[in-house]
Amino acid sequence: MKSLAAFHIGPGKAEPREVSLKAPEREEVLVQTLCSAISPGTESMIYGGHMPREIDGDASIRNLDGRFEYPFSYGYTLSGKIIECGKDVNSSWLGRSVFVFHPHQNQVIVPVVECLPIPADLDHYDALFLPNMESALNFVMDANPVIGSRMMVFGLGIVGLLTCELLSRQEPERLIGLDPLADRRQRALNSGLCDAADPSDTGQWQSLVNELFDNSKAQGMDIVFELSGNMQALNQAIEATGFDGTILLGSWYGTRSHALDLGGHFHRRRINIVSSQVSTLGPSLSGRWNKQRRIALAWDMIRAIRPASLITHRFQLQDCDRAFEVASQRLENCLQVIFEYS
């Protein structure tokens, strides 16, 4: 049996390739893919060739645990239906809609234990946002804001917007979203999530910083979330964070680097930088929380937010090179790029 998958074959170059599939083994299932989503941050970094070669892709996901050596497939957001079951799989799984952490491919064989049933009241397009929602939850859990916090989010892409959605439910005193793209700022403003500003506009940024620190009642941000994928934003985050405040670093920069200014505000204000990555749970939570509990909460938040409206571009897998190119360019009016399988 043949299946079609997207492969990265070099920096800035991807192509569809046929792969061979065997029949499902005793505890495996065959999933017919209906749609899959490109991660705007991680997969754009990978398409650009900026992934670190010395580490594995993601040891917590079986299909992503190899090294970044060309050619390779990557992706972790796939939604489909089970069309065949192995001998030891309960027949009730047949025909079920499931989410799978798997690279882009039109048919996949996976152990049934890796299939997450999509709740009956959610469609396949909303389900594509499960990993991003889980990431947003992880950021909020690691930052641990209190009611009335002053918070800022760098990057109003998918994860940034979902993080703002969650933070807006925390009764913040103020929530500011920052992004160079006007349509993303407008989307955040229209939804009532937060105030919005352009961090690349020097005058606008300096005016905002002056406002944060010139008012005796507002001495900087309590928590700043750096989710832009742009390491330069860290210096601005440091500039905006108040005394003993926290910068929650959710971006993965790969091999991209930028000089950090740790000699001024960072030192005097005793600023904390916290790394947050969704493959694990923070040690302070792991005694009571596990991945299953966090995923259950992610489904609840997807049900409340219905993020499928954030999909802006749809491609067939045969056009994977163009799809990755569009996703990586950070264009106006481009948020979520997906593959549809017909």
DRENDO-1510 file (C-alpha; in Angstrom, 1 decimal, always signed):
<recs>
REC; n; res; u; v; w
REC; 1; MET; +0.0; +0.0; +0.0 .
REC; 2; LYS; +1.3; +3.5; -0.9 .
REC; 3; SER; +0.8; +6.7; +0.9 .
REC; 4; LEU; +1.8; +10.3; +0.0 .
REC; 5; ALA; +3.8; +12.4; +2.5 .
REC; 6; ALA; +5.5; +15.8; +2.5 .
REC; 7; PHE; +9.3; +15.7; +2.8 .
REC; 8; HIS; +11.8; +18.4; +3.5 .
REC; 9; ILE; +14.7; +17.8; +1.1 .
REC; 10; GLY; +16.8; +20.9; +1.8 .
REC; 11; PRO; +16.6; +24.4; +3.2 .
REC; 12; GLY; +13.6; +26.1; +1.6 .
REC; 13; LYS; +12.6; +23.0; -0.4 .
REC; 14; ALA; +9.9; +20.4; +0.1 .
REC; 15; GLU; +8.2; +17.8; -2.1 .
REC; 16; PRO; +5.6; +15.1; -1.9 .
REC; 17; ARG; +7.0; +11.5; -1.9 .
REC; 18; GLU; +5.4; +8.1; -1.9 .
REC; 19; VAL; +6.0; +5.9; +1.2 .
REC; 20; SER; +5.1; +2.3; +1.6 .
REC; 21; LEU; +2.7; +1.2; +4.3 .
REC; 22; LYS; +2.2; -2.3; +5.6 .
REC; 23; ALA; -1.2; -3.6; +6.9 .
REC; 24; PRO; -1.9; -2.5; +10.4 .
REC; 25; GLU; -0.4; -4.8; +13.0 .
REC; 26; ARG; -2.5; -6.2; +15.9 .
REC; 27; GLU; -2.7; -3.0; +17.9 .
REC; 28; GLU; -2.5; -0.5; +15.1 .
REC; 29; VAL; -5.0; +1.3; +12.9 .
REC; 30; LEU; -5.0; +2.8; +9.5 .
REC; 31; VAL; -6.1; +6.5; +9.5 .
REC; 32; GLN; -7.4; +8.2; +6.3 .
REC; 33; THR; -6.3; +11.8; +6.7 .
REC; 34; LEU; -8.8; +14.6; +6.2 .
REC; 35; CYS; -6.6; +17.6; +7.0 .
REC; 36; SER; -3.3; +18.5; +8.6 .
REC; 37; ALA; -1.9; +21.9; +9.7 .
REC; 38; ILE; +1.5; +23.5; +9.4 .
REC; 39; SER; +2.8; +24.8; +12.6 .
REC; 40; PRO; +3.5; +28.5; +11.8 .
REC; 41; GLY; +6.5; +28.8; +14.1 .
REC; 42; THR; +8.3; +25.4; +14.3 .
REC; 43; GLU; +7.7; +24.2; +10.7 .
REC; 44; SER; +8.5; +27.6; +9.2 .
REC; 45; MET; +11.8; +27.4; +11.1 .
REC; 46; ILE; +12.4; +23.9; +9.8 .
REC; 47; TYR; +11.5; +24.8; +6.2 .
REC; 48; GLY; +14.0; +27.7; +6.4 .
REC; 49; GLY; +16.7; +25.2; +7.5 .
REC; 50; HIS; +17.2; +26.8; +10.9 .
REC; 51; MET; +16.7; +23.6; +13.0 .
REC; 52; PRO; +19.5; +22.5; +15.4 .
REC; 53; ARG; +21.2; +19.4; +14.0 .
REC; 54; GLU; +22.5; +18.2; +17.4 .
REC; 55; ILE; +19.1; +17.3; +19.0 .
REC; 56; ASP; +16.2; +15.1; +18.1 .
REC; 57; GLY; +13.0; +16.5; +16.7 .
REC; 58; ASP; +10.8; +15.6; +19.7 .
REC; 59; ALA; +11.5; +12.5; +21.8 .
REC; 60; SER; +8.0; +12.7; +23.3 .
REC; 61; ILE; +6.4; +12.0; +19.9 .
REC; 62; ARG; +7.3; +8.7; +18.3 .
REC; 63; ASN; +7.0; +10.0; +14.7 .
REC; 64; LEU; +9.3; +13.0; +15.4 .
REC; 65; ASP; +12.1; +11.4; +17.4 .
REC; 66; GLY; +14.7; +11.3; +14.6 .
REC; 67; ARG; +17.5; +13.8; +13.8 .
REC; 68; PHE; +17.0; +16.6; +11.4 .
REC; 69; GLU; +18.8; +15.0; +8.5 .
REC; 70; TYR; +17.5; +15.5; +4.9 .
REC; 71; PRO; +15.3; +14.1; +3.6 .
REC; 72; PHE; +12.9; +14.0; +6.5 .
REC; 73; SER; +9.2; +14.5; +7.1 .
REC; 74; TYR; +7.9; +16.7; +10.0 .
REC; 75; GLY; +4.6; +17.7; +11.4 .
REC; 76; TYR; +2.4; +17.0; +14.4 .
REC; 77; THR; -1.2; +18.1; +13.6 .
REC; 78; LEU; -3.2; +15.5; +11.7 .
REC; 79; SER; -6.9; +14.8; +11.7 .
REC; 80; GLY; -8.7; +11.9; +10.1 .
REC; 81; LYS; -10.9; +8.8; +10.3 .
REC; 82; ILE; -9.9; +5.3; +11.2 .
REC; 83; ILE; -10.7; +3.0; +8.2 .
REC; 84; GLU; -9.0; -0.2; +9.2 .
REC; 85; CYS; -8.2; -1.8; +12.6 .
REC; 86; GLY; -5.6; -4.4; +13.6 .
REC; 87; LYS; -6.8; -7.7; +15.1 .
REC; 88; ASP; -6.5; -6.7; +18.7 .
REC; 89; VAL; -8.2; -3.3; +18.3 .
REC; 90; ASN; -11.8; -3.0; +19.5 .
REC; 91; SER; -14.1; -2.7; +16.5 .
REC; 92; SER; -15.7; +0.4; +18.1 .
REC; 93; TRP; -12.7; +2.4; +16.8 .
REC; 94; LEU; -13.6; +1.8; +13.2 .
REC; 95; GLY; -15.0; +5.0; +11.6 .
REC; 96; ARG; -14.0; +7.2; +14.5 .
REC; 97; SER; -12.7; +10.7; +14.0 .
REC; 98; VAL; -9.3; +11.0; +15.6 .
REC; 99; PHE; -6.4; +13.4; +16.1 .
REC; 100; VAL; -2.8; +12.1; +15.6 .
REC; 101; PHE; +0.5; +13.7; +16.3 .
REC; 102; HIS; +2.0; +12.8; +12.9 .
REC; 103; PRO; +3.7; +14.4; +9.9 .
REC; 104; HIS; +1.7; +15.4; +6.8 .
REC; 105; GLN; +0.6; +12.3; +5.0 .
REC; 106; ASN; -2.6; +11.2; +3.3 .
REC; 107; GLN; -2.8; +7.8; +5.1 .
REC; 108; VAL; -1.0; +6.8; +8.3 .
REC; 109; ILE; -0.6; +3.7; +10.4 .
REC; 110; VAL; -0.3; +4.3; +14.1 .
REC; 111; PRO; -0.8; +2.4; +17.4 .
REC; 112; VAL; -4.4; +2.9; +18.5 .
REC; 113; VAL; -3.1; +4.2; +21.8 .
REC; 114; GLU; -1.7; +7.3; +19.9 .
REC; 115; CYS; -5.1; +8.2; +18.5 .
REC; 116; LEU; -7.0; +10.9; +20.4 .
REC; 117; PRO; -10.8; +10.7; +19.7 .
REC; 118; ILE; -12.1; +14.1; +18.5 .
REC; 119; PRO; -15.1; +15.1; +20.7 .
REC; 120; ALA; -18.4; +14.6; +18.8 .
REC; 121; ASP; -19.2; +18.3; +19.0 .
REC; 122; LEU; -16.0; +19.4; +17.4 .
REC; 123; ASP; -15.1; +19.2; +13.7 .
REC; 124; HIS; -11.8; +18.1; +12.1 .
REC; 125; TYR; -10.7; +21.7; +11.5 .
REC; 126; ASP; -11.1; +22.8; +15.1 .
REC; 127; ALA; -9.3; +19.7; +16.1 .
REC; 128; LEU; -6.2; +20.8; +14.2 .
REC; 129; PHE; -5.6; +23.4; +16.8 .
REC; 130; LEU; -5.1; +20.9; +19.7 .
REC; 131; PRO; -1.3; +21.2; +19.8 .
REC; 132; ASN; -1.3; +25.0; +19.7 .
REC; 133; MET; -4.0; +25.2; +22.3 .
REC; 134; GLU; -2.0; +22.8; +24.5 .
REC; 135; SER; +1.1; +25.0; +24.0 .
REC; 136; ALA; -0.9; +28.1; +25.0 .
REC; 137; LEU; -2.2; +26.4; +28.1 .
REC; 138; ASN; +1.4; +25.3; +29.0 .
REC; 139; PHE; +2.6; +28.9; +28.7 .
REC; 140; VAL; -0.2; +30.2; +30.9 .
REC; 141; MET; +0.4; +27.4; +33.5 .
REC; 142; ASP; +4.1; +28.1; +33.6 .
REC; 143; ALA; +3.7; +31.8; +33.9 .
REC; 144; ASN; +1.0; +31.4; +36.6 .
REC; 145; PRO; -0.6; +34.9; +36.4 .
REC; 146; VAL; -2.7; +36.2; +39.2 .
REC; 147; ILE; -5.9; +38.1; +38.8 .
REC; 148; GLY; -5.1; +41.7; +37.9 .
REC; 149; SER; -1.8; +41.0; +36.3 .
REC; 150; ARG; -0.3; +43.4; +33.7 .
REC; 151; MET; +0.8; +41.2; +30.8 .
REC; 152; MET; +2.2; +41.6; +27.3 .
REC; 153; VAL; +2.4; +39.0; +24.4 .
REC; 154; PHE; +5.0; +39.4; +21.7 .
REC; 155; GLY; +3.7; +37.6; +18.5 .
REC; 156; LEU; +0.1; +37.5; +17.5 .
REC; 157; GLY; +0.3; +34.4; +15.4 .
REC; 158; ILE; -1.8; +31.3; +16.2 .
REC; 159; VAL; -0.2; +30.5; +19.5 .
REC; 160; GLY; +0.0; +34.2; +20.5 .
REC; 161; LEU; -3.7; +34.7; +19.7 .
REC; 162; LEU; -4.7; +31.6; +21.6 .
REC; 163; THR; -2.5; +32.6; +24.5 .
REC; 164; CYS; -4.3; +36.0; +24.6 .
REC; 165; GLU; -7.6; +34.2; +24.5 .
REC; 166; LEU; -6.6; +32.3; +27.6 .
REC; 167; LEU; -5.1; +35.3; +29.4 .
REC; 168; SER; -8.2; +37.4; +28.8 .
REC; 169; ARG; -10.0; +34.9; +30.9 .
REC; 170; GLN; -7.6; +35.6; +33.8 .
REC; 171; GLU; -9.1; +39.1; +34.5 .
REC; 172; PRO; -5.9; +41.0; +33.7 .
REC; 173; GLU; -5.5; +44.6; +34.6 .
REC; 174; ARG; -4.0; +45.1; +31.2 .
REC; 175; LEU; -3.1; +42.8; +28.3 .
REC; 176; ILE; -1.1; +44.1; +25.3 .
REC; 177; GLY; -0.5; +42.2; +22.1 .
REC; 178; LEU; +2.5; +43.1; +19.9 .
REC; 179; ASP; +3.0; +42.2; +16.3 .
REC; 180; PRO; +4.5; +44.0; +13.2 .
REC; 181; LEU; +1.6; +42.8; +11.0 .
REC; 182; ALA; -1.3; +45.1; +11.0 .
REC; 183; ASP; -4.0; +42.5; +10.2 .
REC; 184; ARG; -2.9; +40.4; +13.3 .
REC; 185; ARG; -3.1; +43.5; +15.5 .
REC; 186; GLN; -6.5; +44.3; +14.1 .
REC; 187; ARG; -7.8; +40.8; +14.6 .
REC; 188; ALA; -6.8; +40.9; +18.3 .
REC; 189; LEU; -8.5; +44.3; +18.7 .
REC; 190; ASN; -11.6; +43.3; +16.9 .
REC; 191; SER; -12.0; +40.2; +19.1 .
REC; 192; GLY; -11.5; +42.4; +22.2 .
REC; 193; LEU; -8.6; +40.2; +23.4 .
REC; 194; CYS; -6.2; +43.0; +24.2 .
REC; 195; ASP; -4.7; +46.3; +23.3 .
REC; 196; ALA; -2.3; +46.1; +20.4 .
REC; 197; ALA; +0.9; +47.8; +19.2 .
REC; 198; ASP; +3.6; +47.5; +16.5 .
REC; 199; PRO; +6.9; +46.7; +18.2 .
REC; 200; SER; +8.8; +47.5; +15.0 .
REC; 201; ASP; +7.6; +51.1; +15.1 .
REC; 202; THR; +10.3; +52.8; +17.2 .
REC; 203; GLY; +8.2; +55.8; +18.1 .
REC; 204; GLN; +5.2; +53.7; +19.1 .
REC; 205; TRP; +7.3; +51.3; +21.1 .
REC; 206; GLN; +9.1; +54.0; +23.0 .
REC; 207; SER; +5.8; +55.8; +23.8 .
REC; 208; LEU; +4.4; +52.5; +25.2 .
REC; 209; VAL; +7.5; +51.9; +27.3 .
REC; 210; ASN; +7.3; +55.5; +28.7 .
REC; 211; GLU; +3.7; +55.0; +29.5 .
REC; 212; LEU; +4.5; +51.7; +31.4 .
REC; 213; PHE; +7.1; +53.3; +33.6 .
REC; 214; ASP; +6.2; +57.0; +33.8 .
REC; 215; ASN; +2.9; +56.4; +35.6 .
REC; 216; SER; +3.5; +56.0; +39.3 .
REC; 217; LYS; +0.7; +53.3; +39.4 .
REC; 218; ALA; +2.2; +51.2; +36.6 .
REC; 219; GLN; +5.8; +50.1; +36.9 .
REC; 220; GLY; +6.2; +47.8; +34.0 .
REC; 221; MET; +4.7; +44.5; +33.0 .
REC; 222; ASP; +4.3; +41.7; +35.5 .
REC; 223; ILE; +4.6; +39.0; +32.8 .
REC; 224; VAL; +5.8; +39.2; +29.2 .
REC; 225; PHE; +5.2; +36.3; +26.9 .
REC; 226; GLU; +7.8; +36.0; +24.0 .
REC; 227; LEU; +6.0; +34.0; +21.3 .
REC; 228; SER; +7.1; +35.8; +18.2 .
REC; 229; GLY; +10.0; +33.5; +17.1 .
REC; 230; ASN; +12.1; +36.6; +16.8 .
REC; 231; MET; +15.0; +36.7; +19.3 .
REC; 232; GLN; +15.3; +40.5; +19.0 .
REC; 233; ALA; +12.0; +40.7; +20.8 .
REC; 234; LEU; +13.7; +39.5; +24.0 .
REC; 235; ASN; +15.5; +42.8; +24.4 .
REC; 236; GLN; +12.2; +44.6; +24.1 .
REC; 237; ALA; +10.6; +42.2; +26.6 .
REC; 238; ILE; +13.4; +43.0; +29.0 .
REC; 239; GLU; +12.8; +46.7; +28.5 .
REC; 240; ALA; +9.0; +46.3; +29.3 .
REC; 241; THR; +9.3; +44.0; +32.3 .
REC; 242; GLY; +9.0; +45.5; +35.8 .
REC; 243; PHE; +11.0; +44.7; +38.9 .
REC; 244; ASP; +11.1; +41.0; +39.7 .
REC; 245; GLY; +8.8; +40.4; +36.7 .
REC; 246; THR; +8.8; +37.3; +34.5 .
REC; 247; ILE; +9.5; +36.8; +30.8 .
REC; 248; LEU; +7.9; +33.6; +29.6 .
REC; 249; LEU; +9.9; +32.3; +26.7 .
REC; 250; GLY; +7.8; +30.1; +24.4 .
REC; 251; SER; +9.6; +30.7; +21.1 .
REC; 252; TRP; +12.0; +28.2; +19.6 .
REC; 253; TYR; +14.7; +30.0; +17.7 .
REC; 254; GLY; +16.6; +27.0; +16.5 .
REC; 255; THR; +20.0; +28.2; +15.1 .
REC; 256; ARG; +18.8; +31.8; +14.7 .
REC; 257; SER; +20.5; +34.1; +17.2 .
REC; 258; HIS; +20.7; +37.7; +18.3 .
REC; 259; ALA; +22.7; +39.6; +20.9 .
REC; 260; LEU; +20.9; +40.1; +24.3 .
REC; 261; ASP; +21.3; +43.2; +26.5 .
REC; 262; LEU; +21.7; +41.7; +30.0 .
REC; 263; GLY; +23.7; +44.5; +31.4 .
REC; 264; GLY; +21.0; +47.1; +32.1 .
REC; 265; HIS; +17.3; +46.7; +33.0 .
REC; 266; PHE; +17.7; +42.9; +33.2 .
REC; 267; HIS; +20.3; +43.2; +36.0 .
REC; 268; ARG; +18.8; +46.0; +38.0 .
REC; 269; ARG; +15.2; +44.8; +37.9 .
REC; 270; ARG; +16.0; +41.2; +38.8 .
REC; 271; ILE; +14.0; +40.0; +35.8 .
REC; 272; ASN; +13.3; +36.3; +35.6 .
REC; 273; ILE; +13.4; +34.4; +32.2 .
REC; 274; VAL; +11.4; +31.2; +32.2 .
REC; 275; SER; +11.6; +28.6; +29.5 .
REC; 276; SER; +8.3; +26.9; +28.6 .
REC; 277; GLN; +8.0; +23.9; +26.2 .
REC; 278; VAL; +5.0; +21.8; +25.7 .
REC; 279; SER; +6.7; +18.4; +25.6 .
REC; 280; THR; +6.8; +18.3; +29.3 .
REC; 281; LEU; +4.9; +19.8; +32.3 .
REC; 282; GLY; +6.4; +22.1; +34.8 .
REC; 283; PRO; +7.7; +20.3; +37.8 .
REC; 284; SER; +5.5; +22.3; +40.1 .
REC; 285; LEU; +2.4; +20.9; +38.3 .
REC; 286; SER; +3.5; +17.3; +37.6 .
REC; 287; GLY; +2.4; +16.0; +41.0 .
REC; 288; ARG; -1.3; +16.7; +40.0 .
REC; 289; TRP; -1.2; +17.2; +36.2 .
REC; 290; ASN; -0.3; +14.9; +33.4 .
REC; 291; LYS; -0.5; +15.2; +29.6 .
REC; 292; GLN; -4.0; +13.6; +29.5 .
REC; 293; ARG; -5.4; +16.1; +31.9 .
REC; 294; ARG; -3.9; +19.0; +29.9 .
REC; 295; ILE; -5.2; +17.6; +26.6 .
REC; 296; ALA; -8.7; +17.3; +28.1 .
REC; 297; LEU; -8.5; +21.0; +29.1 .
REC; 298; ALA; -7.3; +21.9; +25.6 .
REC; 299; TRP; -10.4; +20.2; +24.1 .
REC; 300; ASP; -12.5; +22.3; +26.5 .
REC; 301; MET; -10.8; +25.5; +25.4 .
REC; 302; ILE; -11.1; +24.6; +21.7 .
REC; 303; ARG; -14.8; +24.0; +22.3 .
REC; 304; ALA; -15.1; +27.5; +23.9 .
REC; 305; ILE; -13.0; +29.4; +21.3 .
REC; 306; ARG; -13.7; +27.5; +18.0 .
REC; 307; PRO; -10.3; +28.4; +16.4 .
REC; 308; ALA; -11.1; +27.0; +12.9 .
REC; 309; SER; -11.9; +30.6; +11.9 .
REC; 310; LEU; -8.1; +31.3; +12.1 .
REC; 311; ILE; -7.5; +29.1; +9.0 .
REC; 312; THR; -6.5; +31.4; +6.1 .
REC; 313; HIS; -4.9; +29.2; +3.5 .
REC; 314; ARG; -5.6; +25.7; +2.2 .
REC; 315; PHE; -3.4; +23.5; +0.0 .
REC; 316; GLN; -3.3; +20.0; -1.5 .
REC; 317; LEU; -0.3; +17.9; -0.4 .
REC; 318; GLN; +1.1; +18.0; -3.9 .
REC; 319; ASP; +1.7; +21.7; -3.4 .
REC; 320; CYS; +3.6; +21.2; -0.1 .
REC; 321; ASP; +6.6; +23.3; -1.2 .
REC; 322; ARG; +4.3; +26.3; -1.9 .
REC; 323; ALA; +2.4; +25.8; +1.3 .
REC; 324; PHE; +5.5; +25.8; +3.5 .
REC; 325; GLU; +6.8; +28.9; +1.6 .
REC; 326; VAL; +3.6; +30.8; +2.3 .
REC; 327; ALA; +3.6; +29.7; +6.0 .
REC; 328; SER; +7.2; +30.8; +6.5 .
REC; 329; GLN; +6.8; +34.3; +4.9 .
REC; 330; ARG; +4.7; +35.8; +7.7 .
REC; 331; LEU; +2.5; +37.6; +5.1 .
REC; 332; GLU; -0.4; +39.9; +5.9 .
REC; 333; ASN; -3.6; +38.0; +6.1 .
REC; 334; CYS; -1.9; +34.7; +6.6 .
REC; 335; LEU; -2.3; +32.9; +9.9 .
REC; 336; GLN; -2.9; +29.2; +9.6 .
REC; 337; VAL; -2.0; +27.2; +6.5 .
REC; 338; ILE; -3.4; +23.7; +6.3 .
REC; 339; PHE; -3.4; +20.7; +3.9 .
REC; 340; GLU; -6.7; +19.2; +2.8 .
REC; 341; TYR; -6.8; +15.6; +1.5 .
REC; 342; SER; -9.5; +14.8; -1.1 .
</recs>
